[in-house]
Amino acid sequence: MTGPGSYVVGLDNGGTANKFTVMDRNGRFLIDRLVELPSRVTEGPAAAITALRSAFEAAVEMAGIERREVLGVGFDTPGPATAQGVISSRGGTNFAHDEWKGFDFRTALEIELGMPVVYNNDANAAALYAHHEHFGAVGGERSSISVIVGTGLGGGVIEGGRTVKGAAGMAGELGHVHIPMDGLLDDGQPTPRCNCGFVGDAESVASLTGIRNSLLPYWLTRFPDHELAGVDPLDAAKQVRGFGERGDDMALHIFEQQAMALGRLFTIAANFTDPDLYLLGGGVIEAQPWFRDWFLERVEAHTLLRDEQREVASFALVTDLDMAGARGSAIAALSLLMHR
């Protein structure tokens, strides 16, 4: 028998789509497949809030529960935003409409739905889900570091089963950690620059943007007769993984550099938080099994751990990435709301 406060709804807001799930108090997800609805964020806050209400209502209907049974909502968005869900005063890639600047997204959704809303950024939510999916019942006793390789490089830090957010909500921005470039770059290769303005951070190498802006242009000078020479830069960058899966020499040089960058990032984490688990997610894990396994092995090989750390730490892949944001948001909401 169920009653008020038996479930939480997880809402994952993206640049084009909203994803959703429902979880009960025992951590069981009632929606076991990916469902997407338009997010409408390009139309501004009012349209986006309406779209999220539609996603909430769809989640409740699909799960076969009643609205009165929902304890609250877990909600995540891309950044940049504060820990309280206020969009940056400069907006962002997904929040280019002028009305987004400084908009209190969490509070607006809370008012719209008339129930508590718990906010996380999307990478933190995915990291939280990956952590608990890996550790299960002992997740509250373990720590992990996650990196999600995509257009940029997202991440999350989990300690004792809970997300480390930081004072301004910027903890876990692992893509913007500076990493050593000595020995990573080829002789004469320019130091990559990130879209955030940093030079030589992890995202400037380990991301699709890093391939497009820095790695591919350089390696095409070394392989001038390559099939990708003369192809539109963005289209070419998206094709690099496919070439890597086929064992293409130039593509493997690019992914070796990305693996080294991630290994150096994890090495910093090893000396800062010393986690139980290092998690890797993103498009690379959707690749052919041999390539996925090769890439994870190269990341691990470039992660410098002490013998004592290597005995207790492990490396793994983030699974169910398309649903990880909504599920992680639900986990975060249940953990917080049950202890209020």
TORKOL-4160 file (C-alpha; in steps of 0.2 Angstrom, whole numbers, padded with zeros to 4 digits, m for minus):
340
<pt num="1" X="0000" Y="0000" Z="0000"/>
<pt num="2" X="0007" Y="0017" Z="m0004"/>
<pt num="3" X="0003" Y="0035" Z="0002"/>
<pt num="4" X="0010" Y="0052" Z="0002"/>
<pt num="5" X="0029" Y="0053" Z="0000"/>
<pt num="6" X="0031" Y="0035" Z="m0007"/>
<pt num="7" X="0040" Y="0041" Z="m0023"/>
<pt num="8" X="0052" Y="0054" Z="m0030"/>
<pt num="9" X="0052" Y="0060" Z="m0049"/>
<pt num="10" X="0068" Y="0063" Z="m0057"/>
<pt num="11" X="0069" Y="0076" Z="m0071"/>
<pt num="12" X="0084" Y="0078" Z="m0082"/>
<pt num="13" X="0084" Y="0094" Z="m0092"/>
<pt num="14" X="0094" Y="0095" Z="m0108"/>
<pt num="15" X="0097" Y="0107" Z="m0123"/>
<pt num="16" X="0084" Y="0098" Z="m0133"/>
<pt num="17" X="0075" Y="0085" Z="m0122"/>
<pt num="18" X="0069" Y="0081" Z="m0105"/>
<pt num="19" X="0071" Y="0064" Z="m0098"/>
<pt num="20" X="0062" Y="0057" Z="m0083"/>
<pt num="21" X="0060" Y="0043" Z="m0071"/>
<pt num="22" X="0051" Y="0038" Z="m0055"/>
<pt num="23" X="0059" Y="0029" Z="m0040"/>
<pt num="24" X="0051" Y="0022" Z="m0024"/>
<pt num="25" X="0058" Y="0023" Z="m0006"/>
<pt num="26" X="0068" Y="0007" Z="m0009"/>
<pt num="27" X="0078" Y="0013" Z="m0024"/>
<pt num="28" X="0068" Y="0004" Z="m0037"/>
<pt num="29" X="0065" Y="0013" Z="m0053"/>
<pt num="30" X="0047" Y="0011" Z="m0060"/>
<pt num="31" X="0052" Y="0017" Z="m0078"/>
<pt num="32" X="0065" Y="0005" Z="m0085"/>
<pt num="33" X="0068" Y="0013" Z="m0102"/>
<pt num="34" X="0073" Y="0030" Z="m0110"/>
<pt num="35" X="0058" Y="0042" Z="m0113"/>
<pt num="36" X="0061" Y="0059" Z="m0120"/>
<pt num="37" X="0050" Y="0075" Z="m0122"/>
<pt num="38" X="0055" Y="0092" Z="m0130"/>
<pt num="39" X="0064" Y="0103" Z="m0117"/>
<pt num="40" X="0060" Y="0120" Z="m0126"/>
<pt num="41" X="0074" Y="0128" Z="m0117"/>
<pt num="42" X="0079" Y="0139" Z="m0133"/>
<pt num="43" X="0062" Y="0147" Z="m0131"/>
<pt num="44" X="0066" Y="0154" Z="m0114"/>
<pt num="45" X="0061" Y="0150" Z="m0095"/>
<pt num="46" X="0042" Y="0150" Z="m0097"/>
<pt num="47" X="0042" Y="0137" Z="m0111"/>
<pt num="48" X="0055" Y="0127" Z="m0102"/>
<pt num="49" X="0045" Y="0126" Z="m0086"/>
<pt num="50" X="0029" Y="0121" Z="m0095"/>
<pt num="51" X="0039" Y="0107" Z="m0104"/>
<pt num="52" X="0046" Y="0101" Z="m0087"/>
<pt num="53" X="0028" Y="0101" Z="m0080"/>
<pt num="54" X="0023" Y="0090" Z="m0095"/>
<pt num="55" X="0038" Y="0078" Z="m0092"/>
<pt num="56" X="0033" Y="0077" Z="m0073"/>
<pt num="57" X="0015" Y="0073" Z="m0078"/>
<pt num="58" X="0021" Y="0060" Z="m0090"/>
<pt num="59" X="0032" Y="0052" Z="m0077"/>
<pt num="60" X="0018" Y="0050" Z="m0065"/>
<pt num="61" X="0006" Y="0043" Z="m0078"/>
<pt num="62" X="0019" Y="0031" Z="m0085"/>
<pt num="63" X="0023" Y="0024" Z="m0068"/>
<pt num="64" X="0005" Y="0022" Z="m0063"/>
<pt num="65" X="0006" Y="0032" Z="m0047"/>
<pt num="66" X="m0004" Y="0047" Z="m0041"/>
<pt num="67" X="0002" Y="0064" Z="m0039"/>
<pt num="68" X="m0002" Y="0064" Z="m0020"/>
<pt num="69" X="0011" Y="0050" Z="m0018"/>
<pt num="70" X="0026" Y="0060" Z="m0024"/>
<pt num="71" X="0037" Y="0066" Z="m0010"/>
<pt num="72" X="0047" Y="0078" Z="m0022"/>
<pt num="73" X="0057" Y="0080" Z="m0037"/>
<pt num="74" X="0075" Y="0078" Z="m0041"/>
<pt num="75" X="0080" Y="0090" Z="m0055"/>
<pt num="76" X="0096" Y="0093" Z="m0065"/>
<pt num="77" X="0102" Y="0104" Z="m0079"/>
<pt num="78" X="0118" Y="0108" Z="m0089"/>
<pt num="79" X="0129" Y="0122" Z="m0082"/>
<pt num="80" X="0134" Y="0134" Z="m0078"/>
<pt num="81" X="0123" Y="0136" Z="m0063"/>
<pt num="82" X="0124" Y="0138" Z="m0044"/>
<pt num="83" X="0122" Y="0124" Z="m0031"/>
<pt num="84" X="0104" Y="0131" Z="m0029"/>
<pt num="85" X="0100" Y="0130" Z="m0047"/>
<pt num="86" X="0102" Y="0148" Z="m0052"/>
<pt num="87" X="0108" Y="0150" Z="m0070"/>
<pt num="88" X="0124" Y="0160" Z="m0073"/>
<pt num="89" X="0122" Y="0179" Z="m0076"/>
<pt num="90" X="0130" Y="0176" Z="m0092"/>
<pt num="91" X="0118" Y="0162" Z="m0098"/>
<pt num="92" X="0126" Y="0147" Z="m0106"/>
<pt num="93" X="0127" Y="0136" Z="m0121"/>
<pt num="94" X="0109" Y="0128" Z="m0117"/>
<pt num="95" X="0103" Y="0145" Z="m0110"/>
<pt num="96" X="0106" Y="0157" Z="m0123"/>
<pt num="97" X="0089" Y="0166" Z="m0122"/>
<pt num="98" X="0092" Y="0183" Z="m0113"/>
<pt num="99" X="0078" Y="0178" Z="m0100"/>
<pt num="100" X="0089" Y="0164" Z="m0093"/>
<pt num="101" X="0103" Y="0175" Z="m0086"/>
<pt num="102" X="0102" Y="0174" Z="m0068"/>
<pt num="103" X="0086" Y="0164" Z="m0068"/>
<pt num="104" X="0082" Y="0154" Z="m0053"/>
<pt num="105" X="0077" Y="0138" Z="m0062"/>
<pt num="106" X="0075" Y="0127" Z="m0046"/>
<pt num="107" X="0063" Y="0139" Z="m0037"/>
<pt num="108" X="0053" Y="0142" Z="m0053"/>
<pt num="109" X="0050" Y="0123" Z="m0055"/>
<pt num="110" X="0046" Y="0121" Z="m0037"/>
<pt num="111" X="0032" Y="0134" Z="m0038"/>
<pt num="112" X="0026" Y="0127" Z="m0054"/>
<pt num="113" X="0024" Y="0109" Z="m0047"/>
<pt num="114" X="0020" Y="0114" Z="m0029"/>
<pt num="115" X="0032" Y="0102" Z="m0021"/>
<pt num="116" X="0050" Y="0102" Z="m0015"/>
<pt num="117" X="0063" Y="0102" Z="m0029"/>
<pt num="118" X="0081" Y="0096" Z="m0026"/>
<pt num="119" X="0094" Y="0103" Z="m0039"/>
<pt num="120" X="0110" Y="0095" Z="m0046"/>
<pt num="121" X="0120" Y="0099" Z="m0062"/>
<pt num="122" X="0118" Y="0085" Z="m0075"/>
<pt num="123" X="0136" Y="0078" Z="m0073"/>
<pt num="124" X="0135" Y="0077" Z="m0054"/>
<pt num="125" X="0118" Y="0068" Z="m0056"/>
<pt num="126" X="0125" Y="0056" Z="m0068"/>
<pt num="127" X="0140" Y="0053" Z="m0057"/>
<pt num="128" X="0129" Y="0050" Z="m0042"/>
<pt num="129" X="0119" Y="0037" Z="m0052"/>
<pt num="130" X="0135" Y="0028" Z="m0058"/>
<pt num="131" X="0142" Y="0027" Z="m0040"/>
<pt num="132" X="0126" Y="0019" Z="m0033"/>
<pt num="133" X="0124" Y="0008" Z="m0048"/>
<pt num="134" X="0141" Y="0001" Z="m0045"/>
<pt num="135" X="0142" Y="m0001" Z="m0026"/>
<pt num="136" X="0123" Y="m0005" Z="m0023"/>
<pt num="137" X="0119" Y="m0006" Z="m0004"/>
<pt num="138" X="0137" Y="m0001" Z="0001"/>
<pt num="139" X="0137" Y="0015" Z="m0009"/>
<pt num="140" X="0135" Y="0026" Z="0006"/>
<pt num="141" X="0151" Y="0020" Z="0013"/>
<pt num="142" X="0161" Y="0023" Z="m0003"/>
<pt num="143" X="0169" Y="0037" Z="m0014"/>
<pt num="144" X="0171" Y="0039" Z="m0033"/>
<pt num="145" X="0177" Y="0051" Z="m0046"/>
<pt num="146" X="0167" Y="0051" Z="m0063"/>
<pt num="147" X="0172" Y="0059" Z="m0079"/>
<pt num="148" X="0159" Y="0060" Z="m0094"/>
<pt num="149" X="0168" Y="0064" Z="m0111"/>
<pt num="150" X="0156" Y="0072" Z="m0123"/>
<pt num="151" X="0156" Y="0089" Z="m0131"/>
<pt num="152" X="0164" Y="0095" Z="m0115"/>
<pt num="153" X="0171" Y="0085" Z="m0101"/>
<pt num="154" X="0159" Y="0084" Z="m0086"/>
<pt num="155" X="0162" Y="0076" Z="m0070"/>
<pt num="156" X="0157" Y="0072" Z="m0052"/>
<pt num="157" X="0165" Y="0069" Z="m0035"/>
<pt num="158" X="0155" Y="0057" Z="m0023"/>
<pt num="159" X="0160" Y="0055" Z="m0005"/>
<pt num="160" X="0151" Y="0044" Z="0007"/>
<pt num="161" X="0138" Y="0041" Z="m0006"/>
<pt num="162" X="0134" Y="0060" Z="m0008"/>
<pt num="163" X="0138" Y="0073" Z="m0021"/>
<pt num="164" X="0152" Y="0085" Z="m0016"/>
<pt num="165" X="0145" Y="0102" Z="m0023"/>
<pt num="166" X="0156" Y="0115" Z="m0015"/>
<pt num="167" X="0152" Y="0132" Z="m0009"/>
<pt num="168" X="0147" Y="0140" Z="m0026"/>
<pt num="169" X="0141" Y="0123" Z="m0033"/>
<pt num="170" X="0156" Y="0122" Z="m0044"/>
<pt num="171" X="0164" Y="0106" Z="m0037"/>
<pt num="172" X="0166" Y="0092" Z="m0049"/>
<pt num="173" X="0170" Y="0103" Z="m0064"/>
<pt num="174" X="0184" Y="0091" Z="m0068"/>
<pt num="175" X="0186" Y="0097" Z="m0086"/>
<pt num="176" X="0193" Y="0113" Z="m0080"/>
<pt num="177" X="0207" Y="0106" Z="m0069"/>
<pt num="178" X="0224" Y="0110" Z="m0077"/>
<pt num="179" X="0234" Y="0095" Z="m0081"/>
<pt num="180" X="0253" Y="0093" Z="m0085"/>
<pt num="181" X="0256" Y="0094" Z="m0104"/>
<pt num="182" X="0274" Y="0089" Z="m0104"/>
<pt num="183" X="0275" Y="0072" Z="m0112"/>
<pt num="184" X="0257" Y="0072" Z="m0118"/>
<pt num="185" X="0259" Y="0083" Z="m0133"/>
<pt num="186" X="0269" Y="0079" Z="m0148"/>
<pt num="187" X="0284" Y="0089" Z="m0152"/>
<pt num="188" X="0279" Y="0106" Z="m0159"/>
<pt num="189" X="0260" Y="0102" Z="m0155"/>
<pt num="190" X="0252" Y="0118" Z="m0149"/>
<pt num="191" X="0245" Y="0118" Z="m0131"/>
<pt num="192" X="0226" Y="0116" Z="m0132"/>
<pt num="193" X="0215" Y="0130" Z="m0126"/>
<pt num="194" X="0198" Y="0127" Z="m0119"/>
<pt num="195" X="0182" Y="0137" Z="m0123"/>
<pt num="196" X="0182" Y="0142" Z="m0105"/>
<pt num="197" X="0198" Y="0152" Z="m0108"/>
<pt num="198" X="0209" Y="0141" Z="m0099"/>
<pt num="199" X="0225" Y="0134" Z="m0108"/>
<pt num="200" X="0229" Y="0116" Z="m0105"/>
<pt num="201" X="0215" Y="0110" Z="m0094"/>
<pt num="202" X="0208" Y="0092" Z="m0096"/>
<pt num="203" X="0193" Y="0097" Z="m0107"/>
<pt num="204" X="0204" Y="0105" Z="m0119"/>
<pt num="205" X="0211" Y="0088" Z="m0124"/>
<pt num="206" X="0198" Y="0075" Z="m0118"/>
<pt num="207" X="0182" Y="0081" Z="m0127"/>
<pt num="208" X="0174" Y="0082" Z="m0144"/>
<pt num="209" X="0178" Y="0101" Z="m0143"/>
<pt num="210" X="0196" Y="0097" Z="m0140"/>
<pt num="211" X="0197" Y="0085" Z="m0155"/>
<pt num="212" X="0189" Y="0098" Z="m0166"/>
<pt num="213" X="0199" Y="0114" Z="m0160"/>
<pt num="214" X="0216" Y="0107" Z="m0156"/>
<pt num="215" X="0220" Y="0088" Z="m0158"/>
<pt num="216" X="0213" Y="0085" Z="m0176"/>
<pt num="217" X="0220" Y="0100" Z="m0184"/>
<pt num="218" X="0237" Y="0096" Z="m0177"/>
<pt num="219" X="0237" Y="0078" Z="m0182"/>
<pt num="220" X="0230" Y="0081" Z="m0199"/>
<pt num="221" X="0247" Y="0091" Z="m0202"/>
<pt num="222" X="0255" Y="0074" Z="m0198"/>
<pt num="223" X="0243" Y="0064" Z="m0209"/>
<pt num="224" X="0240" Y="0076" Z="m0223"/>
<pt num="225" X="0233" Y="0062" Z="m0234"/>
<pt num="226" X="0220" Y="0056" Z="m0222"/>
<pt num="227" X="0202" Y="0054" Z="m0227"/>
<pt num="228" X="0197" Y="0068" Z="m0215"/>
<pt num="229" X="0208" Y="0081" Z="m0223"/>
<pt num="230" X="0197" Y="0094" Z="m0230"/>
<pt num="231" X="0181" Y="0088" Z="m0221"/>
<pt num="232" X="0171" Y="0101" Z="m0211"/>
<pt num="233" X="0180" Y="0102" Z="m0194"/>
<pt num="234" X="0164" Y="0097" Z="m0184"/>
<pt num="235" X="0159" Y="0083" Z="m0195"/>
<pt num="236" X="0177" Y="0077" Z="m0195"/>
<pt num="237" X="0179" Y="0078" Z="m0176"/>
<pt num="238" X="0163" Y="0067" Z="m0175"/>
<pt num="239" X="0170" Y="0054" Z="m0187"/>
<pt num="240" X="0186" Y="0052" Z="m0177"/>
<pt num="241" X="0179" Y="0039" Z="m0165"/>
<pt num="242" X="0173" Y="0028" Z="m0180"/>
<pt num="243" X="0191" Y="0028" Z="m0187"/>
<pt num="244" X="0197" Y="0024" Z="m0170"/>
<pt num="245" X="0186" Y="0009" Z="m0170"/>
<pt num="246" X="0194" Y="0003" Z="m0186"/>
<pt num="247" X="0211" Y="0005" Z="m0179"/>
<pt num="248" X="0216" Y="0020" Z="m0189"/>
<pt num="249" X="0233" Y="0026" Z="m0184"/>
<pt num="250" X="0229" Y="0045" Z="m0183"/>
<pt num="251" X="0213" Y="0042" Z="m0173"/>
<pt num="252" X="0223" Y="0031" Z="m0161"/>
<pt num="253" X="0236" Y="0045" Z="m0158"/>
<pt num="254" X="0221" Y="0056" Z="m0154"/>
<pt num="255" X="0213" Y="0044" Z="m0142"/>
<pt num="256" X="0230" Y="0040" Z="m0134"/>
<pt num="257" X="0232" Y="0058" Z="m0130"/>
<pt num="258" X="0214" Y="0059" Z="m0123"/>
<pt num="259" X="0217" Y="0044" Z="m0112"/>
<pt num="260" X="0233" Y="0051" Z="m0106"/>
<pt num="261" X="0224" Y="0067" Z="m0101"/>
<pt num="262" X="0211" Y="0058" Z="m0092"/>
<pt num="263" X="0224" Y="0047" Z="m0083"/>
<pt num="264" X="0233" Y="0063" Z="m0077"/>
<pt num="265" X="0217" Y="0070" Z="m0071"/>
<pt num="266" X="0213" Y="0054" Z="m0061"/>
<pt num="267" X="0231" Y="0055" Z="m0054"/>
<pt num="268" X="0227" Y="0072" Z="m0047"/>
<pt num="269" X="0211" Y="0065" Z="m0040"/>
<pt num="270" X="0221" Y="0050" Z="m0032"/>
<pt num="271" X="0232" Y="0063" Z="m0022"/>
<pt num="272" X="0217" Y="0074" Z="m0018"/>
<pt num="273" X="0202" Y="0063" Z="m0013"/>
<pt num="274" X="0210" Y="0045" Z="m0015"/>
<pt num="275" X="0193" Y="0037" Z="m0021"/>
<pt num="276" X="0188" Y="0019" Z="m0021"/>
<pt num="277" X="0182" Y="0020" Z="m0039"/>
<pt num="278" X="0187" Y="0029" Z="m0055"/>
<pt num="279" X="0172" Y="0030" Z="m0068"/>
<pt num="280" X="0173" Y="0034" Z="m0086"/>
<pt num="281" X="0158" Y="0038" Z="m0096"/>
<pt num="282" X="0153" Y="0046" Z="m0113"/>
<pt num="283" X="0152" Y="0042" Z="m0131"/>
<pt num="284" X="0168" Y="0032" Z="m0131"/>
<pt num="285" X="0160" Y="0018" Z="m0120"/>
<pt num="286" X="0147" Y="0016" Z="m0134"/>
<pt num="287" X="0160" Y="0011" Z="m0146"/>
<pt num="288" X="0165" Y="m0006" Z="m0152"/>
<pt num="289" X="0170" Y="m0017" Z="m0136"/>
<pt num="290" X="0188" Y="m0019" Z="m0141"/>
<pt num="291" X="0190" Y="0000" Z="m0143"/>
<pt num="292" X="0180" Y="0004" Z="m0127"/>
<pt num="293" X="0191" Y="m0009" Z="m0117"/>
<pt num="294" X="0207" Y="m0002" Z="m0125"/>
<pt num="295" X="0203" Y="0016" Z="m0121"/>
<pt num="296" X="0199" Y="0012" Z="m0103"/>
<pt num="297" X="0215" Y="0001" Z="m0101"/>
<pt num="298" X="0225" Y="0016" Z="m0108"/>
<pt num="299" X="0216" Y="0028" Z="m0095"/>
<pt num="300" X="0221" Y="0016" Z="m0081"/>
<pt num="301" X="0238" Y="0014" Z="m0087"/>
<pt num="302" X="0241" Y="0033" Z="m0087"/>
<pt num="303" X="0234" Y="0035" Z="m0069"/>
<pt num="304" X="0248" Y="0034" Z="m0057"/>
<pt num="305" X="0243" Y="0026" Z="m0041"/>
<pt num="306" X="0253" Y="0020" Z="m0026"/>
<pt num="307" X="0254" Y="0001" Z="m0023"/>
<pt num="308" X="0242" Y="0004" Z="m0008"/>
<pt num="309" X="0230" Y="0013" Z="m0019"/>
<pt num="310" X="0230" Y="0001" Z="m0033"/>
<pt num="311" X="0226" Y="m0014" Z="m0021"/>
<pt num="312" X="0209" Y="m0006" Z="m0016"/>
<pt num="313" X="0204" Y="0005" Z="m0031"/>
<pt num="314" X="0195" Y="0000" Z="m0047"/>
<pt num="315" X="0191" Y="0007" Z="m0064"/>
<pt num="316" X="0174" Y="0005" Z="m0072"/>
<pt num="317" X="0162" Y="0012" Z="m0085"/>
<pt num="318" X="0147" Y="0023" Z="m0083"/>
<pt num="319" X="0132" Y="0013" Z="m0088"/>
<pt num="320" X="0114" Y="0018" Z="m0094"/>
<pt num="321" X="0121" Y="0036" Z="m0097"/>
<pt num="322" X="0106" Y="0042" Z="m0106"/>
<pt num="323" X="0096" Y="0038" Z="m0091"/>
<pt num="324" X="0109" Y="0042" Z="m0078"/>
<pt num="325" X="0105" Y="0061" Z="m0075"/>
<pt num="326" X="0086" Y="0058" Z="m0071"/>
<pt num="327" X="0090" Y="0043" Z="m0060"/>
<pt num="328" X="0104" Y="0052" Z="m0051"/>
<pt num="329" X="0093" Y="0067" Z="m0048"/>
<pt num="330" X="0080" Y="0055" Z="m0040"/>
<pt num="331" X="0093" Y="0047" Z="m0029"/>
<pt num="332" X="0099" Y="0064" Z="m0023"/>
<pt num="333" X="0081" Y="0070" Z="m0020"/>
<pt num="334" X="0076" Y="0054" Z="m0010"/>
<pt num="335" X="0092" Y="0055" Z="0001"/>
<pt num="336" X="0089" Y="0074" Z="0005"/>
<pt num="337" X="0070" Y="0074" Z="0007"/>
<pt num="338" X="0069" Y="0059" Z="0018"/>
<pt num="339" X="0080" Y="0067" Z="0031"/>
<pt num="340" X="0071" Y="0084" Z="0031"/>
